[in-house]
Amino acid sequence: MENEIKQIKESVDIIAKTTASILDNMATKQELMEVKEELHDFRTEMKSFKNDTGDSIEKIDKEIADLEDTALLNDKRIEKLENKIFV
């Protein structure tokens, strides 16, 4: 009987230590809500970044196209000047 009581006490101690460890590592509802809010804010920032980046890329693409048009126009002007000079 005494041996059984000792085993029960050891089992209860193990359960108590395990429960204490679980409670120490468990997040509170408040902590989970804070993480959820941070995740939401991060997602919002990433969407904004994605949109801003997309807008910037479109603007850069337009500027590159404008520069290409300007370079082509300048090439044509240079060609006309060369033709006038070398004729």
PDB file of N, CA, C and O in Angstrom, chain B, residues numbered from 101:
ATOM      1  N   MET B 101       0.822  -1.197   0.000  1.00  0.00           N
ATOM      2  CA  MET B 101       0.000   0.000   0.000  1.00  0.00           C
ATOM      3  C   MET B 101       0.869   1.266   0.000  1.00  0.00           C
ATOM      4  O   MET B 101       0.599   2.229  -0.717  1.00  0.00           O
ATOM      5  N   GLU B 102       1.914   1.230   0.824  1.00  0.00           N
ATOM      6  CA  GLU B 102       2.792   2.388   0.903  1.00  0.00           C
ATOM      7  C   GLU B 102       3.496   2.641  -0.430  1.00  0.00           C
ATOM      8  O   GLU B 102       3.707   3.791  -0.812  1.00  0.00           O
ATOM      9  N   ASN B 103       3.849   1.595  -1.119  1.00  0.00           N
ATOM     10  CA  ASN B 103       4.496   1.692  -2.428  1.00  0.00           C
ATOM     11  C   ASN B 103       3.531   2.298  -3.449  1.00  0.00           C
ATOM     12  O   ASN B 103       3.932   3.114  -4.279  1.00  0.00           O
ATOM     13  N   GLU B 104       2.273   1.902  -3.385  1.00  0.00           N
ATOM     14  CA  GLU B 104       1.256   2.444  -4.305  1.00  0.00           C
ATOM     15  C   GLU B 104       1.045   3.935  -4.064  1.00  0.00           C
ATOM     16  O   GLU B 104       0.880   4.711  -5.005  1.00  0.00           O
ATOM     17  N   ILE B 105       1.053   4.324  -2.788  1.00  0.00           N
ATOM     18  CA  ILE B 105       0.891   5.751  -2.457  1.00  0.00           C
ATOM     19  C   ILE B 105       2.082   6.538  -2.978  1.00  0.00           C
ATOM     20  O   ILE B 105       1.922   7.645  -3.492  1.00  0.00           O
ATOM     21  N   LYS B 106       3.267   5.976  -2.848  1.00  0.00           N
ATOM     22  CA  LYS B 106       4.485   6.622  -3.358  1.00  0.00           C
ATOM     23  C   LYS B 106       4.401   6.793  -4.875  1.00  0.00           C
ATOM     24  O   LYS B 106       4.757   7.851  -5.395  1.00  0.00           O
ATOM     25  N   GLN B 107       3.939   5.775  -5.582  1.00  0.00           N
ATOM     26  CA  GLN B 107       3.802   5.851  -7.047  1.00  0.00           C
ATOM     27  C   GLN B 107       2.748   6.890  -7.440  1.00  0.00           C
ATOM     28  O   GLN B 107       2.924   7.625  -8.412  1.00  0.00           O
ATOM     29  N   ILE B 108       1.660   6.941  -6.682  1.00  0.00           N
ATOM     30  CA  ILE B 108       0.612   7.938  -6.964  1.00  0.00           C
ATOM     31  C   ILE B 108       1.167   9.343  -6.752  1.00  0.00           C
ATOM     32  O   ILE B 108       0.913  10.236  -7.561  1.00  0.00           O
ATOM     33  N   LYS B 109       1.928   9.548  -5.662  1.00  0.00           N
ATOM     34  CA  LYS B 109       2.522  10.866  -5.400  1.00  0.00           C
ATOM     35  C   LYS B 109       3.486  11.256  -6.523  1.00  0.00           C
ATOM     36  O   LYS B 109       3.499  12.409  -6.956  1.00  0.00           O
ATOM     37  N   GLU B 110       4.287  10.305  -6.991  1.00  0.00           N
ATOM     38  CA  GLU B 110       5.217  10.577  -8.087  1.00  0.00           C
ATOM     39  C   GLU B 110       4.461  10.936  -9.364  1.00  0.00           C
ATOM     40  O   GLU B 110       4.844  11.853 -10.090  1.00  0.00           O
ATOM     41  N   SER B 111       3.395  10.207  -9.622  1.00  0.00           N
ATOM     42  CA  SER B 111       2.570  10.499 -10.802  1.00  0.00           C
ATOM     43  C   SER B 111       1.953  11.885 -10.701  1.00  0.00           C
ATOM     44  O   SER B 111       1.937  12.642 -11.671  1.00  0.00           O
ATOM     45  N   VAL B 112       1.446  12.210  -9.516  1.00  0.00           N
ATOM     46  CA  VAL B 112       0.841  13.533  -9.315  1.00  0.00           C
ATOM     47  C   VAL B 112       1.906  14.616  -9.487  1.00  0.00           C
ATOM     48  O   VAL B 112       1.628  15.662 -10.072  1.00  0.00           O
ATOM     49  N   ASP B 113       3.121  14.382  -8.985  1.00  0.00           N
ATOM     50  CA  ASP B 113       4.208  15.354  -9.148  1.00  0.00           C
ATOM     51  C   ASP B 113       4.543  15.555 -10.628  1.00  0.00           C
ATOM     52  O   ASP B 113       4.742  16.681 -11.083  1.00  0.00           O
ATOM     53  N   ILE B 114       4.601  14.455 -11.364  1.00  0.00           N
ATOM     54  CA  ILE B 114       4.893  14.550 -12.807  1.00  0.00           C
ATOM     55  C   ILE B 114       3.785  15.327 -13.510  1.00  0.00           C
ATOM     56  O   ILE B 114       4.061  16.180 -14.353  1.00  0.00           O
ATOM     57  N   ILE B 115       2.544  15.035 -13.168  1.00  0.00           N
ATOM     58  CA  ILE B 115       1.403  15.748 -13.772  1.00  0.00           C
ATOM     59  C   ILE B 115       1.470  17.226 -13.408  1.00  0.00           C
ATOM     60  O   ILE B 115       1.230  18.079 -14.262  1.00  0.00           O
ATOM     61  N   ALA B 116       1.789  17.543 -12.169  1.00  0.00           N
ATOM     62  CA  ALA B 116       1.874  18.936 -11.729  1.00  0.00           C
ATOM     63  C   ALA B 116       2.985  19.677 -12.468  1.00  0.00           C
ATOM     64  O   ALA B 116       2.794  20.813 -12.900  1.00  0.00           O
ATOM     65  N   LYS B 117       4.157  19.029 -12.615  1.00  0.00           N
ATOM     66  CA  LYS B 117       5.265  19.664 -13.335  1.00  0.00           C
ATOM     67  C   LYS B 117       4.914  19.866 -14.809  1.00  0.00           C
ATOM     68  O   LYS B 117       5.213  20.911 -15.385  1.00  0.00           O
ATOM     69  N   THR B 118       4.289  18.877 -15.406  1.00  0.00           N
ATOM     70  CA  THR B 118       3.890  18.982 -16.812  1.00  0.00           C
ATOM     71  C   THR B 118       2.862  20.099 -16.991  1.00  0.00           C
ATOM     72  O   THR B 118       2.953  20.895 -17.925  1.00  0.00           O
ATOM     73  N   THR B 119       1.892  20.147 -16.094  1.00  0.00           N
ATOM     74  CA  THR B 119       0.863  21.193 -16.165  1.00  0.00           C
ATOM     75  C   THR B 119       1.489  22.572 -15.994  1.00  0.00           C
ATOM     76  O   THR B 119       1.139  23.506 -16.716  1.00  0.00           O
ATOM     77  N   ALA B 120       2.409  22.706 -15.047  1.00  0.00           N
ATOM     78  CA  ALA B 120       3.093  23.990 -14.828  1.00  0.00           C
ATOM     79  C   ALA B 120       3.875  24.396 -16.074  1.00  0.00           C
ATOM     80  O   ALA B 120       3.872  25.563 -16.468  1.00  0.00           O
ATOM     81  N   SER B 121       4.539  23.428 -16.684  1.00  0.00           N
ATOM     82  CA  SER B 121       5.296  23.725 -17.905  1.00  0.00           C
ATOM     83  C   SER B 121       4.369  24.167 -19.029  1.00  0.00           C
ATOM     84  O   SER B 121       4.676  25.114 -19.752  1.00  0.00           O
ATOM     85  N   ILE B 122       3.261  23.500 -19.176  1.00  0.00           N
ATOM     86  CA  ILE B 122       2.281  23.871 -20.211  1.00  0.00           C
ATOM     87  C   ILE B 122       1.764  25.278 -19.963  1.00  0.00           C
ATOM     88  O   ILE B 122       1.676  26.084 -20.890  1.00  0.00           O
ATOM     89  N   LEU B 123       1.421  25.578 -18.712  1.00  0.00           N
ATOM     90  CA  LEU B 123       0.897  26.907 -18.381  1.00  0.00           C
ATOM     91  C   LEU B 123       1.946  27.993 -18.604  1.00  0.00           C
ATOM     92  O   LEU B 123       1.610  29.102 -19.020  1.00  0.00           O
ATOM     93  N   ASP B 124       3.215  27.683 -18.330  1.00  0.00           N
ATOM     94  CA  ASP B 124       4.296  28.658 -18.556  1.00  0.00           C
ATOM     95  C   ASP B 124       4.469  28.970 -20.032  1.00  0.00           C
ATOM     96  O   ASP B 124       4.778  30.100 -20.409  1.00  0.00           O
ATOM     97  N   ASN B 125       4.267  27.962 -20.857  1.00  0.00           N
ATOM     98  CA  ASN B 125       4.509  28.132 -22.290  1.00  0.00           C
ATOM     99  C   ASN B 125       3.264  28.514 -23.077  1.00  0.00           C
ATOM    100  O   ASN B 125       3.356  28.814 -24.267  1.00  0.00           O
ATOM    101  N   MET B 126       2.135  28.508 -22.451  1.00  0.00           N
ATOM    102  CA  MET B 126       0.884  28.776 -23.132  1.00  0.00           C
ATOM    103  C   MET B 126       0.692  30.291 -23.309  1.00  0.00           C
ATOM    104  O   MET B 126       0.935  31.065 -22.384  1.00  0.00           O
ATOM    105  N   ALA B 127       0.265  30.690 -24.475  1.00  0.00           N
ATOM    106  CA  ALA B 127       0.003  32.106 -24.738  1.00  0.00           C
ATOM    107  C   ALA B 127      -1.368  32.472 -24.176  1.00  0.00           C
ATOM    108  O   ALA B 127      -2.302  31.670 -24.185  1.00  0.00           O
ATOM    109  N   THR B 128      -1.454  33.691 -23.694  1.00  0.00           N
ATOM    110  CA  THR B 128      -2.753  34.158 -23.200  1.00  0.00           C
ATOM    111  C   THR B 128      -3.589  34.637 -24.377  1.00  0.00           C
ATOM    112  O   THR B 128      -3.077  34.859 -25.474  1.00  0.00           O
ATOM    113  N   LYS B 129      -4.861  34.791 -24.133  1.00  0.00           N
ATOM    114  CA  LYS B 129      -5.764  35.283 -25.174  1.00  0.00           C
ATOM    115  C   LYS B 129      -5.318  36.677 -25.623  1.00  0.00           C
ATOM    116  O   LYS B 129      -5.370  36.989 -26.813  1.00  0.00           O
ATOM    117  N   GLN B 130      -4.887  37.504 -24.691  1.00  0.00           N
ATOM    118  CA  GLN B 130      -4.414  38.849 -25.011  1.00  0.00           C
ATOM    119  C   GLN B 130      -3.181  38.788 -25.913  1.00  0.00           C
ATOM    120  O   GLN B 130      -3.077  39.544 -26.879  1.00  0.00           O
ATOM    121  N   GLU B 131      -2.251  37.892 -25.596  1.00  0.00           N
ATOM    122  CA  GLU B 131      -1.047  37.746 -26.412  1.00  0.00           C
ATOM    123  C   GLU B 131      -1.408  37.297 -27.825  1.00  0.00           C
ATOM    124  O   GLU B 131      -0.842  37.787 -28.802  1.00  0.00           O
ATOM    125  N   LEU B 132      -2.341  36.371 -27.927  1.00  0.00           N
ATOM    126  CA  LEU B 132      -2.770  35.903 -29.243  1.00  0.00           C
ATOM    127  C   LEU B 132      -3.438  37.021 -30.034  1.00  0.00           C
ATOM    128  O   LEU B 132      -3.236  37.126 -31.243  1.00  0.00           O
ATOM    129  N   MET B 133      -4.221  37.845 -29.376  1.00  0.00           N
ATOM    130  CA  MET B 133      -4.869  38.976 -30.050  1.00  0.00           C
ATOM    131  C   MET B 133      -3.823  39.971 -30.535  1.00  0.00           C
ATOM    132  O   MET B 133      -3.952  40.529 -31.624  1.00  0.00           O
ATOM    133  N   GLU B 134      -2.783  40.195 -29.726  1.00  0.00           N
ATOM    134  CA  GLU B 134      -1.718  41.110 -30.134  1.00  0.00           C
ATOM    135  C   GLU B 134      -0.984  40.577 -31.367  1.00  0.00           C
ATOM    136  O   GLU B 134      -0.681  41.332 -32.291  1.00  0.00           O
ATOM    137  N   VAL B 135      -0.705  39.291 -31.372  1.00  0.00           N
ATOM    138  CA  VAL B 135      -0.046  38.682 -32.525  1.00  0.00           C
ATOM    139  C   VAL B 135      -0.943  38.782 -33.756  1.00  0.00           C
ATOM    140  O   VAL B 135      -0.472  39.065 -34.858  1.00  0.00           O
ATOM    141  N   LYS B 136      -2.232  38.547 -33.558  1.00  0.00           N
ATOM    142  CA  LYS B 136      -3.193  38.642 -34.668  1.00  0.00           C
ATOM    143  C   LYS B 136      -3.223  40.063 -35.229  1.00  0.00           C
ATOM    144  O   LYS B 136      -3.255  40.246 -36.446  1.00  0.00           O
ATOM    145  N   GLU B 137      -3.213  41.063 -34.360  1.00  0.00           N
ATOM    146  CA  GLU B 137      -3.199  42.463 -34.808  1.00  0.00           C
ATOM    147  C   GLU B 137      -1.911  42.786 -35.555  1.00  0.00           C
ATOM    148  O   GLU B 137      -1.937  43.454 -36.588  1.00  0.00           O
ATOM    149  N   GLU B 138      -0.776  42.307 -35.026  1.00  0.00           N
ATOM    150  CA  GLU B 138       0.504  42.546 -35.694  1.00  0.00           C
ATOM    151  C   GLU B 138       0.523  41.895 -37.075  1.00  0.00           C
ATOM    152  O   GLU B 138       1.024  42.482 -38.034  1.00  0.00           O
ATOM    153  N   LEU B 139      -0.015  40.700 -37.173  1.00  0.00           N
ATOM    154  CA  LEU B 139      -0.078  40.005 -38.454  1.00  0.00           C
ATOM    155  C   LEU B 139      -0.968  40.774 -39.432  1.00  0.00           C
ATOM    156  O   LEU B 139      -0.633  40.914 -40.608  1.00  0.00           O
ATOM    157  N   HIS B 140      -2.088  41.264 -38.944  1.00  0.00           N
ATOM    158  CA  HIS B 140      -2.993  42.060 -39.796  1.00  0.00           C
ATOM    159  C   HIS B 140      -2.289  43.318 -40.289  1.00  0.00           C
ATOM    160  O   HIS B 140      -2.367  43.659 -41.469  1.00  0.00           O
ATOM    161  N   ASP B 141      -1.595  44.011 -39.370  1.00  0.00           N
ATOM    162  CA  ASP B 141      -0.863  45.231 -39.753  1.00  0.00           C
ATOM    163  C   ASP B 141       0.218  44.906 -40.784  1.00  0.00           C
ATOM    164  O   ASP B 141       0.413  45.650 -41.744  1.00  0.00           O
ATOM    165  N   PHE B 142       0.918  43.788 -40.576  1.00  0.00           N
ATOM    166  CA  PHE B 142       1.961  43.379 -41.510  1.00  0.00           C
ATOM    167  C   PHE B 142       1.371  43.104 -42.888  1.00  0.00           C
ATOM    168  O   PHE B 142       1.927  43.532 -43.900  1.00  0.00           O
ATOM    169  N   ARG B 143       0.250  42.393 -42.931  1.00  0.00           N
ATOM    170  CA  ARG B 143      -0.398  42.104 -44.215  1.00  0.00           C
ATOM    171  C   ARG B 143      -0.824  43.392 -44.908  1.00  0.00           C
ATOM    172  O   ARG B 143      -0.668  43.530 -46.121  1.00  0.00           O
ATOM    173  N   THR B 144      -1.359  44.330 -44.139  1.00  0.00           N
ATOM    174  CA  THR B 144      -1.773  45.615 -44.705  1.00  0.00           C
ATOM    175  C   THR B 144      -0.569  46.357 -45.281  1.00  0.00           C
ATOM    176  O   THR B 144      -0.633  46.905 -46.381  1.00  0.00           O
ATOM    177  N   GLU B 145       0.525  46.366 -44.528  1.00  0.00           N
ATOM    178  CA  GLU B 145       1.742  47.030 -45.006  1.00  0.00           C
ATOM    179  C   GLU B 145       2.270  46.361 -46.274  1.00  0.00           C
ATOM    180  O   GLU B 145       2.711  47.043 -47.200  1.00  0.00           O
ATOM    181  N   MET B 146       2.227  45.049 -46.318  1.00  0.00           N
ATOM    182  CA  MET B 146       2.723  44.322 -47.492  1.00  0.00           C
ATOM    183  C   MET B 146       1.852  44.609 -48.719  1.00  0.00           C
ATOM    184  O   MET B 146       2.370  44.755 -49.826  1.00  0.00           O
ATOM    185  N   LYS B 147       0.526  44.691 -48.524  1.00  0.00           N
ATOM    186  CA  LYS B 147      -0.351  45.026 -49.649  1.00  0.00           C
ATOM    187  C   LYS B 147      -0.049  46.427 -50.150  1.00  0.00           C
ATOM    188  O   LYS B 147       0.007  46.669 -51.355  1.00  0.00           O
ATOM    189  N   SER B 148       0.145  47.350 -49.210  1.00  0.00           N
ATOM    190  CA  SER B 148       0.476  48.727 -49.584  1.00  0.00           C
ATOM    191  C   SER B 148       1.816  48.770 -50.321  1.00  0.00           C
ATOM    192  O   SER B 148       1.953  49.455 -51.335  1.00  0.00           O
ATOM    193  N   PHE B 149       2.793  48.039 -49.807  1.00  0.00           N
ATOM    194  CA  PHE B 149       4.101  47.974 -50.449  1.00  0.00           C
ATOM    195  C   PHE B 149       3.981  47.400 -51.854  1.00  0.00           C
ATOM    196  O   PHE B 149       4.591  47.901 -52.799  1.00  0.00           O
ATOM    197  N   LYS B 150       3.191  46.349 -51.977  1.00  0.00           N
ATOM    198  CA  LYS B 150       2.989  45.711 -53.290  1.00  0.00           C
ATOM    199  C   LYS B 150       2.362  46.707 -54.269  1.00  0.00           C
ATOM    200  O   LYS B 150       2.799  46.814 -55.414  1.00  0.00           O
ATOM    201  N   ASN B 151       1.346  47.428 -53.817  1.00  0.00           N
ATOM    202  CA  ASN B 151       0.694  48.409 -54.684  1.00  0.00           C
ATOM    203  C   ASN B 151       1.648  49.545 -55.048  1.00  0.00           C
ATOM    204  O   ASN B 151       1.730  49.957 -56.205  1.00  0.00           O
ATOM    205  N   ASP B 152       2.370  50.047 -54.035  1.00  0.00           N
ATOM    206  CA  ASP B 152       3.321  51.140 -54.295  1.00  0.00           C
ATOM    207  C   ASP B 152       4.414  50.695 -55.254  1.00  0.00           C
ATOM    208  O   ASP B 152       4.798  51.436 -56.159  1.00  0.00           O
ATOM    209  N   THR B 153       4.910  49.481 -55.050  1.00  0.00           N
ATOM    210  CA  THR B 153       5.957  48.956 -55.919  1.00  0.00           C
ATOM    211  C   THR B 153       5.431  48.787 -57.342  1.00  0.00           C
ATOM    212  O   THR B 153       6.110  49.131 -58.310  1.00  0.00           O
ATOM    213  N   GLY B 154       4.218  48.256 -57.459  1.00  0.00           N
ATOM    214  CA  GLY B 154       3.613  48.096 -58.783  1.00  0.00           C
ATOM    215  C   GLY B 154       3.456  49.439 -59.484  1.00  0.00           C
ATOM    216  O   GLY B 154       3.745  49.565 -60.674  1.00  0.00           O
ATOM    217  N   ASP B 155       2.991  50.450 -58.733  1.00  0.00           N
ATOM    218  CA  ASP B 155       2.846  51.797 -59.303  1.00  0.00           C
ATOM    219  C   ASP B 155       4.199  52.346 -59.739  1.00  0.00           C
ATOM    220  O   ASP B 155       4.320  52.950 -60.805  1.00  0.00           O
ATOM    221  N   SER B 156       5.221  52.132 -58.902  1.00  0.00           N
ATOM    222  CA  SER B 156       6.561  52.621 -59.237  1.00  0.00           C
ATOM    223  C   SER B 156       7.092  51.938 -60.486  1.00  0.00           C
ATOM    224  O   SER B 156       7.698  52.582 -61.343  1.00  0.00           O
ATOM    225  N   ILE B 157       6.867  50.641 -60.589  1.00  0.00           N
ATOM    226  CA  ILE B 157       7.349  49.906 -61.767  1.00  0.00           C
ATOM    227  C   ILE B 157       6.639  50.395 -63.017  1.00  0.00           C
ATOM    228  O   ILE B 157       7.267  50.552 -64.064  1.00  0.00           O
ATOM    229  N   GLU B 158       5.339  50.637 -62.924  1.00  0.00           N
ATOM    230  CA  GLU B 158       4.614  51.164 -64.081  1.00  0.00           C
ATOM    231  C   GLU B 158       5.157  52.526 -64.476  1.00  0.00           C
ATOM    232  O   GLU B 158       5.317  52.811 -65.663  1.00  0.00           O
ATOM    233  N   LYS B 159       5.445  53.375 -63.487  1.00  0.00           N
ATOM    234  CA  LYS B 159       5.992  54.712 -63.755  1.00  0.00           C
ATOM    235  C   LYS B 159       7.367  54.595 -64.414  1.00  0.00           C
ATOM    236  O   LYS B 159       7.663  55.305 -65.375  1.00  0.00           O
ATOM    237  N   ILE B 160       8.197  53.702 -63.898  1.00  0.00           N
ATOM    238  CA  ILE B 160       9.537  53.501 -64.473  1.00  0.00           C
ATOM    239  C   ILE B 160       9.433  52.971 -65.899  1.00  0.00           C
ATOM    240  O   ILE B 160      10.156  53.424 -66.786  1.00  0.00           O
ATOM    241  N   ASP B 161       8.533  52.010 -66.120  1.00  0.00           N
ATOM    242  CA  ASP B 161       8.342  51.480 -67.472  1.00  0.00           C
ATOM    243  C   ASP B 161       7.926  52.579 -68.439  1.00  0.00           C
ATOM    244  O   ASP B 161       8.398  52.622 -69.576  1.00  0.00           O
ATOM    245  N   LYS B 162       7.042  53.470 -67.991  1.00  0.00           N
ATOM    246  CA  LYS B 162       6.602  54.585 -68.842  1.00  0.00           C
ATOM    247  C   LYS B 162       7.770  55.522 -69.130  1.00  0.00           C
ATOM    248  O   LYS B 162       7.951  55.973 -70.262  1.00  0.00           O
ATOM    249  N   GLU B 163       8.564  55.813 -68.093  1.00  0.00           N
ATOM    250  CA  GLU B 163       9.715  56.698 -68.283  1.00  0.00           C
ATOM    251  C   GLU B 163      10.740  56.069 -69.237  1.00  0.00           C
ATOM    252  O   GLU B 163      11.329  56.768 -70.062  1.00  0.00           O
ATOM    253  N   ILE B 164      10.948  54.776 -69.126  1.00  0.00           N
ATOM    254  CA  ILE B 164      11.872  54.088 -70.038  1.00  0.00           C
ATOM    255  C   ILE B 164      11.344  54.156 -71.468  1.00  0.00           C
ATOM    256  O   ILE B 164      12.105  54.392 -72.406  1.00  0.00           O
ATOM    257  N   ALA B 165      10.043  53.948 -71.626  1.00  0.00           N
ATOM    258  CA  ALA B 165       9.444  54.028 -72.963  1.00  0.00           C
ATOM    259  C   ALA B 165       9.599  55.438 -73.524  1.00  0.00           C
ATOM    260  O   ALA B 165       9.897  55.611 -74.706  1.00  0.00           O
ATOM    261  N   ASP B 166       9.398  56.444 -72.676  1.00  0.00           N
ATOM    262  CA  ASP B 166       9.574  57.836 -73.112  1.00  0.00           C
ATOM    263  C   ASP B 166      11.030  58.096 -73.523  1.00  0.00           C
ATOM    264  O   ASP B 166      11.290  58.766 -74.522  1.00  0.00           O
ATOM    265  N   LEU B 167      11.972  57.557 -72.739  1.00  0.00           N
ATOM    266  CA  LEU B 167      13.386  57.731 -73.074  1.00  0.00           C
ATOM    267  C   LEU B 167      13.733  57.029 -74.383  1.00  0.00           C
ATOM    268  O   LEU B 167      14.507  57.546 -75.189  1.00  0.00           O
ATOM    269  N   GLU B 168      13.158  55.858 -74.586  1.00  0.00           N
ATOM    270  CA  GLU B 168      13.392  55.138 -75.843  1.00  0.00           C
ATOM    271  C   GLU B 168      12.846  55.945 -77.022  1.00  0.00           C
ATOM    272  O   GLU B 168      13.487  56.042 -78.069  1.00  0.00           O
ATOM    273  N   ASP B 169      11.659  56.519 -76.841  1.00  0.00           N
ATOM    274  CA  ASP B 169      11.079  57.350 -77.905  1.00  0.00           C
ATOM    275  C   ASP B 169      11.962  58.567 -78.177  1.00  0.00           C
ATOM    276  O   ASP B 169      12.202  58.926 -79.330  1.00  0.00           O
ATOM    277  N   THR B 170      12.443  59.200 -77.099  1.00  0.00           N
ATOM    278  CA  THR B 170      13.315  60.367 -77.251  1.00  0.00           C
ATOM    279  C   THR B 170      14.615  59.976 -77.952  1.00  0.00           C
ATOM    280  O   THR B 170      15.088  60.692 -78.834  1.00  0.00           O
ATOM    281  N   ALA B 171      15.188  58.841 -77.557  1.00  0.00           N
ATOM    282  CA  ALA B 171      16.426  58.383 -78.193  1.00  0.00           C
ATOM    283  C   ALA B 171      16.194  58.090 -79.666  1.00  0.00           C
ATOM    284  O   ALA B 171      17.031  58.438 -80.499  1.00  0.00           O
ATOM    285  N   LEU B 172      15.084  57.461 -80.004  1.00  0.00           N
ATOM    286  CA  LEU B 172      14.765  57.167 -81.400  1.00  0.00           C
ATOM    287  C   LEU B 172      14.584  58.460 -82.187  1.00  0.00           C
ATOM    288  O   LEU B 172      15.066  58.583 -83.313  1.00  0.00           O
ATOM    289  N   LEU B 173      13.884  59.427 -81.584  1.00  0.00           N
ATOM    290  CA  LEU B 173      13.690  60.718 -82.237  1.00  0.00           C
ATOM    291  C   LEU B 173      15.031  61.416 -82.449  1.00  0.00           C
ATOM    292  O   LEU B 173      15.276  61.986 -83.512  1.00  0.00           O
ATOM    293  N   ASN B 174      15.903  61.371 -81.431  1.00  0.00           N
ATOM    294  CA  ASN B 174      17.233  61.985 -81.570  1.00  0.00           C
ATOM    295  C   ASN B 174      18.054  61.283 -82.643  1.00  0.00           C
ATOM    296  O   ASN B 174      18.785  61.930 -83.393  1.00  0.00           O
ATOM    297  N   ASP B 175      17.934  59.960 -82.719  1.00  0.00           N
ATOM    298  CA  ASP B 175      18.652  59.221 -83.758  1.00  0.00           C
ATOM    299  C   ASP B 175      18.211  59.682 -85.143  1.00  0.00           C
ATOM    300  O   ASP B 175      19.036  59.845 -86.042  1.00  0.00           O
ATOM    301  N   LYS B 176      16.923  59.888 -85.309  1.00  0.00           N
ATOM    302  CA  LYS B 176      16.410  60.345 -86.608  1.00  0.00           C
ATOM    303  C   LYS B 176      16.917  61.748 -86.912  1.00  0.00           C
ATOM    304  O   LYS B 176      17.283  62.041 -88.050  1.00  0.00           O
ATOM    305  N   ARG B 177      16.942  62.624 -85.901  1.00  0.00           N
ATOM    306  CA  ARG B 177      17.445  63.986 -86.110  1.00  0.00           C
ATOM    307  C   ARG B 177      18.928  63.963 -86.474  1.00  0.00           C
ATOM    308  O   ARG B 177      19.370  64.676 -87.374  1.00  0.00           O
ATOM    309  N   ILE B 178      19.684  63.137 -85.764  1.00  0.00           N
ATOM    310  CA  ILE B 178      21.122  63.024 -86.050  1.00  0.00           C
ATOM    311  C   ILE B 178      21.336  62.508 -87.463  1.00  0.00           C
ATOM    312  O   ILE B 178      22.206  62.998 -88.184  1.00  0.00           O
ATOM    313  N   GLU B 179      20.551  61.529 -87.856  1.00  0.00           N
ATOM    314  CA  GLU B 179      20.668  60.982 -89.205  1.00  0.00           C
ATOM    315  C   GLU B 179      20.369  62.062 -90.248  1.00  0.00           C
ATOM    316  O   GLU B 179      21.072  62.158 -91.255  1.00  0.00           O
ATOM    317  N   LYS B 180      19.338  62.870 -90.017  1.00  0.00           N
ATOM    318  CA  LYS B 180      19.008  63.953 -90.959  1.00  0.00           C
ATOM    319  C   LYS B 180      20.147  64.965 -91.019  1.00  0.00           C
ATOM    320  O   LYS B 180      20.505  65.429 -92.102  1.00  0.00           O
ATOM    321  N   LEU B 181      20.715  65.309 -89.875  1.00  0.00           N
ATOM    322  CA  LEU B 181      21.826  66.255 -89.856  1.00  0.00           C
ATOM    323  C   LEU B 181      23.051  65.686 -90.574  1.00  0.00           C
ATOM    324  O   LEU B 181      23.735  66.387 -91.320  1.00  0.00           O
ATOM    325  N   GLU B 182      23.307  64.422 -90.336  1.00  0.00           N
ATOM    326  CA  GLU B 182      24.435  63.788 -91.036  1.00  0.00           C
ATOM    327  C   GLU B 182      24.223  63.810 -92.533  1.00  0.00           C
ATOM    328  O   GLU B 182      25.159  64.057 -93.293  1.00  0.00           O
ATOM    329  N   ASN B 183      22.998  63.554 -92.962  1.00  0.00           N
ATOM    330  CA  ASN B 183      22.692  63.574 -94.406  1.00  0.00           C
ATOM    331  C   ASN B 183      22.893  64.959 -94.976  1.00  0.00           C
ATOM    332  O   ASN B 183      23.399  65.100 -96.090  1.00  0.00           O
ATOM    333  N   LYS B 184      22.500  66.003 -94.225  1.00  0.00           N
ATOM    334  CA  LYS B 184      22.675  67.371 -94.701  1.00  0.00           C
ATOM    335  C   LYS B 184      24.156  67.745 -94.746  1.00  0.00           C
ATOM    336  O   LYS B 184      24.603  68.424 -95.669  1.00  0.00           O
ATOM    337  N   ILE B 185      24.902  67.302 -93.755  1.00  0.00           N
ATOM    338  CA  ILE B 185      26.308  67.680 -93.684  1.00  0.00           C
ATOM    339  C   ILE B 185      27.128  66.950 -94.747  1.00  0.00           C
ATOM    340  O   ILE B 185      27.998  67.554 -95.376  1.00  0.00           O
ATOM    341  N   PHE B 186      26.869  65.692 -94.951  1.00  0.00           N
ATOM    342  CA  PHE B 186      27.672  64.890 -95.856  1.00  0.00           C
ATOM    343  C   PHE B 186      27.186  64.890 -97.295  1.00  0.00           C
ATOM    344  O   PHE B 186      27.757  64.196 -98.136  1.00  0.00           O
ATOM    345  N   VAL B 187      26.174  65.633 -97.587  1.00  0.00           N
ATOM    346  CA  VAL B 187      25.662  65.673 -98.968  1.00  0.00           C
ATOM    347  C   VAL B 187      26.449  66.611 -99.819  1.00  0.00           C
ATOM    348  O   VAL B 187      26.153  66.765-101.004  1.00  0.00           O
TER     349      VAL B 187
END
